[in-house]
Amino acid sequence: MIELIIVIVIIGILAAIAVPRYLDLRDQARVAARDGLTGNIRAAASIAYANASVNNLGAINATSVYGSLAETGGLTFAGTIFTGTVGGVAYTWTFNAPAGIGSPSPTT
């Protein structure tokens, strides 16, 4: 009986250590996914800008940036605002001509 109690105490201690670390990993994963999506949008803006420069297409807009995305990942855009959801939180990114993408901000 004492051995069983000792095992239960050890499992409780391990759980007390593991649960906060697991929650922290979820938050880090959510931030990494958001930053990855930001990088994809910025890369698409650079590709659209380079394509417009090489082919003398003039100024680019959010439509040409959206068209340069290989995978949209659930992103939508309206005007100059890109909107996407990461881990249940909606974020917006603003397109700034000629090829800038602002930092993500949570949508309230």
N, C-alpha and C positions, 0 to 999 in steps of 0.2 A: 504494500500500500504506500509506503514511504517513497519507493522508487517511482510510482505512478505520479505522486504529487511533485516530485523533483522534475520529472519529465514535463509535466504541465507548466510548472514555473519557468523552465527553460524555454518552452514554446512561447509562453507569454512574453518573456523578455525579448525573444527574437522578433515576435510580431510587433512589439512596441518600437523596435528599431526599424523594421522593414516598412511599415505602413507610411510613416512620414517621408521616407526616401522614395517610395513608389509615387506618392502624390507629387513630390517635387519633380520626378521624372516626367509625369504627365504635363506639368506646366512647361517644362523645358521643351518637350516635344511639340507642344502647341506653339510656342515662340519660334522654334526652328521651322515649323511648317509655314508660319506667317512670313518669316524672313525668306524662305525658299520661294514663296509666291511673289514676294516683292522683287526678288532677284530675277524671276522669270519675266515679270512685267518690264523691268528695266532693260533686260537683254532684248526683249521684243522691241522696245523703243529704240535701242541702239541699232538693231537690224533694220527697222523701218527708216531710220534717219540715214543709215549708210546706203540703203537701196534708193532712197529719194535723191541723195547726193550723186550717186554714180549714174543714175538714169535721168538726171535733171528734172525730177518730178515736182520740184518746189517744196513748199512747206508740208510737213506731215501733220496728221491729226490723230485723235484717239482711235478712229476707225482703222487707220493704217497700222497703228500699234497693235490693236486687237487682231487684225489679220495676220500679223507676224508671229503671233503666239502659236507654237506647235500644238499645245494642249491648253485649253482655256481653264481647266480645273474648276469649273463652276463660276468663273468670272463673268460679270456682265458689265456693260458700260453705258452711260448716258451722258452725252455732251463730252465733258473732259474728266468725268469721274468714273473710275473703275470700282466695282463693288464685288466682294467675295466673302465667303464664310469659312473660318478656320476654327475647328474645335467648338462649334456652336456660337462663336462670336463673329459678328459681321464687321468687316473692315472696309475702309475706303482709301483709295489712292488717287491722287490728283495728277493729271497729265499737264505738264508745263512745256510749251513749245520752246525750243525746237525738239528736244528729245528727253526732257526731264520727267521723272516720276517721283512724286513726293513720298515722304515716309507714311507708313500705314497709320490710320487713326481709327479707333473703334467707333462704330456707328451706335448712337444712342437711340 
